[in-house]
Amino acid sequence: MQVLVSGNWTTYKSRIVQYLQQLAIITPYARLGMDYSNRSDEKKGMNLRFERRSEQMPAQAREVKHHPNGVNNLLIQQLLERTNNKSLLKFLTNDLSGITPSAAKKLIERLGNSFDSDMSPDELDDKQTTRLVQLLRSTDNLFKSPDGGCLSPLGEYNLNLGIQKVIEPEIIATARDKPGAYDGHPFIVEAAVALGGKDAKEGITVVRFANRIPLLFEGGADVATRVANSKIKWSSYKIDHKKDKIGVFVSIVSTKVPFKGTGKEYIGDDITEIQLSVKRALQSCCQQLRAHLAKRNALRDVKERRSRLLKYIPDVSRSLFGLLESMRKRKLEEAQGLRVASPRKRLAAGRSPAKRLKTGAIETSIMDNLSKGDLTADTIKERLTEAVLVTVNEGMGDSEDEKGGKSKSKKDDSDRQSLYLVPLYDKPNDIQNVIQHPLFDFFPMNVTS
């Protein structure tokens, strides 16, 4: 099929491209293409191709009977003329949907004395027909909800594939709300929330569909836009609606889409049933994203912490080495009698022999490593780097789960034991399982205090 359309291409090029992109989202089972050639300047020509992504077609709509809340005088008159039922009771239960025999009897009682269950549908005059229509439209508690089988929504699977094909987001979540109804017309709301993607902008970008047709104009007054901007508390789902690149996709299918205005480009938010359904669908998407975002934020925090720690390791290594080197020189001068021990050391000399022995053993080991050149600034830097990488990679602290609480790391805190490092003044002879390291020896002990 070929269509020849004349128009101002320069002005409306972006709208045509936008329409095709959104059409590719809502029809991932179709292959779309557009070729534009400029006769005066070939360089201005362009080609667009959207390949088919899905092999699954939306479910076909099936024929259903009219719901009593959505009828009018003309429709009821046509049904009365076509019916094969011989009584008004049979007409209400068989030719309309959602009316049980008991509900039909109650309805006829409310109609008044001029109506009878056994009266023929042909006997109703215009006045009685008007009375019947008024009662059908105003009665809610007697009828079942409209059947959504007459609708053909795209489906979460296809909606997900369509968005991935065109937008290529980092994260995406889809949801479908339960079928609803307004004025006797069933509707189904499907929604998706995507973060990031190709050509995505900061803030909330709303893409709207009605009966799988893109809506491009007058989006500010649409129910999807208003719900996304004012009814969803994005911060509760760890999403920054001002800085994050958020794509909101809302598809509404119905036997009667409640468009506003003659252009039929937006759906008003004055219908409470549709507004609440859109809100529930978007909230369901955000709840799915919250779990992924919590993990992503935890991983980002770990990377940032590792980066900060690694940044200061060179300075810390040099400072530690300088401090240890000055201690070594001072200790050497004290041993040679060139320096008098500090008051703190003279006070420490009054401690128990065991404590003096422990302190002396550690200092001697460190000083020997410094003298031999085994302990240098580069060695400290290397060991600190290894410790930071091991500790950070294992995960530091608790991360928040999708419900906003705190989840433990791999091991529960109840399995952890406090570890106290006590210096030894003399090398023990009765301890096994000694952990040896070039900088120290670790002797596990049971210490009580």
Number of C-alpha atoms within 10 A of each C-alpha: 2 4 5 4 5 6 7 7 12 7 9 11 11 11 13 14 13 14 16 19 22 24 21 25 28 27 24 28 20 17 13 16 12 12 9 12 12 11 9 8 8 10 9 10 12 11 9 13 13 20 15 16 18 17 10 12 14 14 12 11 12 10 10 15 13 19 23 29 24 19 18 16 15 12 13 19 18 10 16 20 11 12 15 13 17 13 17 23 24 19 19 23 18 17 21 18 20 22 21 16 13 11 18 21 18 11 21 19 14 12 17 10 8 10 18 15 17 11 14 17 24 15 13 17 11 11 8 14 19 17 14 21 20 17 17 21 16 12 12 14 8 15 18 15 20 25 21 22 15 17 21 20 26 22 19 16 14 22 26 21 20 25 24 20 19 18 20 18 20 11 15 23 19 23 24 22 18 13 18 20 19 18 16 25 22 23 28 23 26 24 31 25 28 26 21 18 19 11 9 18 14 15 15 21 18 19 20 27 25 20 19 18 16 21 20 16 14 14 17 12 15 21 24 30 23 18 16 22 17 9 16 17 15 17 9 13 21 19 18 16 17 11 11 15 21 25 23 21 25 25 26 23 22 22 16 14 16 18 14 15 11 6 9 14 20 25 26 18 19 11 13 12 13 23 19 17 22 26 20 19 21 29 22 19 21 26 16 17 22 20 17 16 18 19 15 12 14 19 15 12 16 18 14 12 15 17 14 11 17 16 11 11 18 18 12 16 20 16 13 16 20 14 11 18 18 12 15 19 13 16 19 14 14 14 12 9 10 11 12 13 14 10 9 8 10 11 9 13 12 9 10 9 10 12 16 17 15 16 16 16 17 18 16 13 15 19 20 15 16 17 14 9 10 13 19 20 17 13 15 19 21 14 12 18 17 12 12 17 15 11 12 17 13 12 16 13 12 13 19 15 17 19 13 14 10 12 14 13 13 9 8 9 9 6 6 8 7 4 6 8 10 13 16 19 17 15 12 9 6 5 10 10 8 10 10 10 8 9 15 12 14 14 17 13 11 4 8 4 2
